[in-house]
Amino acid sequence: MFGFDGSTKAIISFLEQIRDNKEGDKLTHKEVRAFGRLILNLLPNLRVLEDEKIQFMLAAISSAGLPHYDRSFAAEQILKLLEEQKQRNLNSPDGF
């Protein structure tokens, strides 16, 4: 897809912005939801192991009616899942 290799590096900075937006002082609800929808749309092209859990959290981030703190929490959980995957890949001789 347009030379995209499926790396999660590109989305990590967006998830960190959402994670750090607990009070909504940096990003609006509309911006956070847009990031969530964009990442959710790309999820099938990402190399992730926990895609169902990540999909659930991204859907929550994208949904209406959640406070910033809850969206921040969901982003933090996705980042933890991605970090765990990274550690497993480093510890596994065959990578993925």
N, C-alpha and C positions, 0 to 999 in steps of 0.2 A: 504494500500500500504506500505509494509515493516514496519509496525508499525507507520507510519507517521499519526499524528492525525489531520492534516489540519491547524495547527496553523501557523499564519503569522510571529511569532517571528523569525523564522529562516531566512526569507528573508529580514527582516528589516535592518539588518546590511549590507547586500549586497546593498540594495537600498540607504542606508546612504553613503556608499562608492562612489556610482555613483553620488549621489547628491553633495558630497563634491569634486568632480573631475571636476569642472568647466573649468579649464585650461588644463586638461589632463596630469597633472604632477604626478599623482599617478597611474592611470590605462590607458592602451592604448585603442584605439578604439576597437581592437579585444577582449580585456578582458571585456570591458563594454558590447559589443554585446553578448559575450558568457554568461555573467550573465543574460542579458535580455532574451535570448533564454531559458536558464535553468529555470528561474522563469516562463516564459510564458508556458513552457511545464508542469510545476507543477500546474498552475493556476486552472485547473479543480478539483484538490485535496485540494485546499485551502478553508478555510471558510471565504469567502469575499462576501459582499453584492453588491458592485459596480464592479462586475467582467467584465462587458463590457467596462467600462471606464478604468479599470486597464489593461485589455487585449489590448486596443488601445494604451495606453502609453507604455506598454512593447513591443508591435510590433514596435513602433517608436524607442525605445531604441535599439532594435535589428536590425533595418534597416541600410542599408549602406548610407553614404553620409551626415549624420548629424554631426554638430560640437559638441564638448564635452559639451558646454554650454546648448544646446538643450536637450541632453540626461540627463544632470543634472537637468534641469527644469522638465522633464517628471518624473524622480525619485522622485523629491520633491512633485509633484502632487499626485503620488501614495501614498507616505508617509502621506500626508494630508488626503487622502481618508481613509487610514487605521486607522489613529488617530480619525477621525470623527466616524468611525464604532466602534472603541473601546469605545469612549465616549457614543455613543448610547447604546451599550451593558451594560455599567456601570449604565446608567440611566433607563434601561428597567428592570422590575422585572423578565421577562422570558428570559433575556439574548439576544440571537440572534434573 
